[in-house]
């Protein structure tokens, strides 16, 4: 490795260490010299930290230093969480993760129940979902997808690391009612007109045209 490449590697290491959150590849590339080979530098840095107490972890197209998986349990502590995700929010997050990009009506169809505005607001404010554009169909509905913050929070390198539906149901994270049998396929039963009792907030679409960037995760874990 040349002296210039060595400086690039040190700069990349410093950028990642200085950030409390995962840093996107686009942001890393913008901070490094133009001639730096980001892909090669990331591989080099990841290999250098492979057997250490912290590892360089990938979450989608973002990177961050994280405690080595075999040591993580030693740093785990139980804390009181002020706000927990409702079952409706967990199910909605699962639908978005497995079917993205997906529209609100499609989420309702897959879950078999109506979706209140508050559910999407909660996930958006946590930084786990964001608008992905509009479907080229009548009405041009907004589509939703997960973020790199979602992957980072749950310790996933990519969407391919998501657990299977059977695992989620066995863990009690998905309701076992018949409507949710639609999860494995893009199309599901017709949406129920009744909104979830636990998400009785006023219904309505988010204004995606003026949607800001997702906020950082709020620790809803």
Secondary structure, 3 states (H helix, E strand, C coil): CCHHHHHHHHHHHHHHHHCCCCEEHHHHHHHCCCCCCHHHHHHHHHHHCCCCCEEEEEECCEEEEEECCCCHHHHCCCCCCCCCCCHHHHHHHHHHHHHCCEEHHHHHHHHCCECCHHHHHHHHHCCCEEEEEECCCCCCCEEEEECHHHHHHCCCCCHHHCCCHHHHHHCCCCCCCHHHHHHHCCCCCCCCCCECHHHCCCCCCCCHHHCCCCCCCCCCC
